[in-house]
Structure formats: structure tokens, C-alpha cells
Amino acid sequence: MIDTLLTLDGNLLLWIQEYLRADWLTPVMTFITRLGSLGFIWILLCLVLLCFRRTRWAGIAGLLGLVFSLGFNNFFLKRVIARTRPYEVVEGLILLTKKATDFSFPSGHAGSSFAAATAICMTQKGSRARWLTLLFAALMGFSRLYIGIHYPTDVICGALTGALCGAASHYLVNQVRVRIERA
């Protein structure tokens, strides 16, 4: 079963390369993936949210979600699972960026994106714009497939663990918020 999943993972990347890559789209996807490096876009968004009273708790929850995702995905899971990057294994896959220095599973970009986006969405319940963060998180995950640096299962699991980290950060921040408001 594992072999079938690995084959499917690789074949899906080759399908994306063959049918979805386009000259006009490559710079867009490369730009999007760079925005996610070191959680840059999410840290910036959370810092902006901290500046406004109405969104301050969302900024705090988002930053905490990023910390949780960094610890769990990048410092723990990547080292325990130690999965090789697809461009090193999948024959014919062309990498559209420089090679990564860490392991592939799970996607840190997807993890951080979904951690911040989930925390923001859960904390900013009245805002319709909050859904844009989830849309951008999904786009970030897809960009990792598009450039050939992650397997689909890396991105899916990164998104799931990131969402769990975001939900946990929302829960903790909400507990603190309720206690502060009661005092």
C-alpha cells in the first residue's frame, strides 16, 4: 500500500508538471512560495493584526499557531520521518526553485500557512475576509506542488497538522482572553 501511495504521489507531481505548469503561471507560483519562506507573509499578517484592537487576538493566535507548527512540523516530524524530497526521487520531475536543505514531510509552508489561517479564521468569527487567509493557505500549499519541492501527501499532512496547531492556538488564546475579560 505504501508503494502505491508513493507512486501516486510522484505521478501526481508529474501530471501537474505536464498539464498545469505554464510560462505565465510559474513566476506567480514561485513568488507565492517565496512569500511563505520562514513564515514571512504570515508573520507580517499577524503583526498587522496585532496593531488593531478588533483583530489583536487573531494576531496573537496566528503567531502562536506559527510557533506550534514550527515546533511540531519542522523540528519534530521532519526529523522523525526524514522523507527525501521528490525532485531527488521522481524521475523526470523538474524543480523550479533551489534545492531544499531539510526533509520533505510534512510541508513546513503548508503547516505554517494553515496554522496561521486556521487560528485567524477561528478567532475572527465575524469577518468575511478571514476566509481569504484559508484560500491563500491552500494556494501556498499548491505552489509547493507546482514548483516540485513537495509531494502531495507532504502538503496534505502539513495542512492538517498546521490546522490542528492553529486550532490549538485559538483554544489557548481564547482561554486567556476569557480570563482577562472576566477580571
C-alpha positions as CSV (number, residue, x, y, z in Angstrom):
1,M,0.0,0.0,0.0
2,I,2.8,2.4,0.8
3,D,4.4,1.8,-2.6
4,T,1.1,2.5,-4.3
5,L,0.8,5.8,-2.4
6,L,4.4,6.8,-3.2
7,T,3.8,6.0,-6.9
8,L,0.6,8.0,-6.9
9,D,2.4,10.9,-5.1
10,G,5.1,11.0,-7.8
11,N,2.7,10.6,-10.7
12,L,0.5,13.5,-9.5
13,L,3.6,15.8,-9.4
14,L,4.4,14.7,-13.0
15,W,0.8,15.4,-14.0
16,I,1.0,18.9,-12.5
17,Q,4.3,19.5,-14.3
18,E,2.9,18.2,-17.6
19,Y,-0.6,19.8,-17.6
20,L,-0.7,22.7,-15.1
21,R,2.7,24.4,-15.4
22,A,2.6,27.4,-17.7
23,D,5.1,30.1,-18.6
24,W,2.8,32.8,-17.2
25,L,2.0,30.9,-14.0
26,T,5.5,29.9,-13.0
27,P,6.6,33.4,-11.8
28,V,3.3,33.7,-9.8
29,M,3.7,30.3,-8.1
30,T,7.4,31.0,-7.4
31,F,6.5,34.4,-5.8
32,I,3.8,32.8,-3.7
33,T,6.1,30.1,-2.4
34,R,8.8,32.7,-1.6
35,L,6.3,34.6,0.5
36,G,5.9,31.6,2.7
37,S,9.6,31.2,3.3
38,L,10.3,31.4,7.0
39,G,6.6,32.1,7.5
40,F,7.3,35.7,6.3
41,I,3.8,36.6,4.9
42,W,2.1,35.0,7.9
43,I,4.3,36.7,10.5
44,L,3.7,40.0,8.7
45,L,-0.1,39.5,8.6
46,C,-0.2,38.6,12.3
47,L,1.9,41.7,13.2
48,V,-0.5,43.9,11.2
49,L,-3.4,42.2,13.1
50,L,-1.8,43.0,16.4
51,C,-1.9,46.7,15.6
52,F,-5.7,46.9,15.7
53,R,-7.8,46.3,18.8
54,R,-10.5,44.4,16.9
55,T,-8.0,41.9,15.4
56,R,-5.4,41.7,18.2
57,W,-6.4,38.3,19.5
58,A,-6.3,36.9,16.0
59,G,-2.8,38.2,15.6
60,I,-1.7,36.6,18.8
61,A,-3.4,33.3,18.0
62,G,-1.8,33.3,14.5
63,L,1.7,33.9,15.9
64,L,1.2,31.1,18.5
65,G,-0.1,28.8,15.7
66,L,3.1,29.5,13.7
67,V,5.3,28.6,16.7
68,F,3.3,25.4,17.3
69,S,3.6,24.4,13.6
70,L,7.3,25.2,13.5
71,G,8.0,23.1,16.6
72,F,5.8,20.1,15.6
73,N,6.2,20.0,11.8
74,N,9.7,21.4,11.2
75,F,11.6,20.4,14.4
76,F,9.8,17.1,15.2
77,L,8.0,15.4,12.3
78,K,10.5,16.3,9.5
79,R,13.4,14.8,11.6
80,V,11.5,11.7,12.7
81,I,10.1,10.8,9.2
82,A,13.1,12.1,7.2
83,R,11.4,11.8,3.8
84,T,13.5,12.5,0.7
85,R,12.5,15.4,-1.5
86,P,10.5,14.4,-4.7
87,Y,12.9,16.0,-7.1
88,E,15.6,13.6,-5.8
89,V,13.5,10.5,-6.4
90,V,10.8,11.2,-9.1
91,E,12.4,10.7,-12.5
92,G,11.6,13.5,-14.9
93,L,10.4,15.9,-12.2
94,I,11.9,19.4,-12.8
95,L,12.4,21.6,-9.7
96,L,11.6,25.2,-10.3
97,T,13.5,26.6,-7.3
98,K,16.7,26.0,-5.5
99,K,17.1,22.7,-3.6
100,A,15.9,22.5,0.0
101,T,18.3,21.6,2.8
102,D,15.8,19.8,5.0
103,F,13.4,16.8,4.7
104,S,10.2,16.8,2.7
105,F,7.5,15.5,5.1
106,P,5.4,17.4,6.2
107,S,5.4,20.7,4.2
108,G,6.5,23.5,6.5
109,H,5.0,26.1,4.2
110,A,1.6,24.3,4.3
111,G,1.9,23.8,8.0
112,S,2.6,27.4,8.9
113,S,0.1,28.7,6.4
114,F,-2.8,26.5,7.7
115,A,-1.7,27.1,11.3
116,A,-1.9,30.9,10.9
117,A,-5.0,30.8,8.7
118,T,-6.9,28.5,11.0
119,A,-6.1,30.5,14.1
120,I,-7.1,33.7,12.4
121,C,-10.4,32.2,11.0
122,M,-11.4,30.7,14.3
123,T,-10.6,33.9,16.3
124,Q,-12.1,36.4,13.8
125,K,-15.5,34.8,13.6
126,G,-17.4,38.0,12.4
127,S,-15.1,38.8,9.5
128,R,-15.8,37.6,6.0
129,A,-12.3,38.5,4.9
130,R,-10.9,35.8,7.2
131,W,-11.7,33.2,4.6
132,L,-9.1,34.8,2.3
133,T,-6.4,33.5,4.7
134,L,-7.6,29.9,4.1
135,L,-7.7,30.5,0.4
136,F,-4.2,31.9,0.4
137,A,-3.0,28.9,2.6
138,A,-4.4,26.5,0.0
139,L,-2.6,28.4,-2.8
140,M,0.6,28.3,-0.8
141,G,0.3,24.5,-0.5
142,F,-0.4,24.2,-4.2
143,S,2.6,26.3,-5.0
144,R,4.8,23.8,-3.3
145,L,3.5,21.0,-5.6
146,Y,3.7,23.3,-8.6
147,I,7.4,24.0,-8.1
148,G,8.2,20.3,-7.4
149,I,9.6,20.6,-3.9
150,H,6.9,18.6,-2.1
151,Y,4.8,15.5,-2.6
152,P,1.0,15.9,-2.4
153,T,1.0,13.9,0.9
154,D,3.6,16.3,2.4
155,V,1.3,19.2,1.7
156,I,-1.9,17.5,2.8
157,C,-0.3,16.4,6.1
158,G,1.3,19.8,6.6
159,A,-2.1,21.4,6.1
160,L,-3.8,19.0,8.6
161,T,-1.1,19.4,11.3
162,G,-1.0,23.1,10.7
163,A,-4.8,23.4,11.1
164,L,-4.5,21.4,14.3
165,C,-1.8,23.8,15.6
166,G,-3.9,26.7,14.6
167,A,-7.0,25.3,16.4
168,A,-4.9,24.6,19.5
169,S,-3.5,28.1,19.5
170,H,-7.0,29.6,19.1
171,Y,-8.2,27.4,22.0
172,L,-5.4,28.6,24.3
173,V,-5.6,32.2,23.3
174,N,-9.4,32.1,23.8
175,Q,-8.9,30.7,27.3
176,V,-6.6,33.6,28.2
177,R,-9.0,36.1,26.5
178,V,-12.0,34.8,28.6
179,R,-10.0,35.1,31.8
180,I,-8.8,38.6,31.0
181,E,-12.3,39.7,30.1
182,R,-13.7,38.3,33.4
183,A,-11.1,40.0,35.5
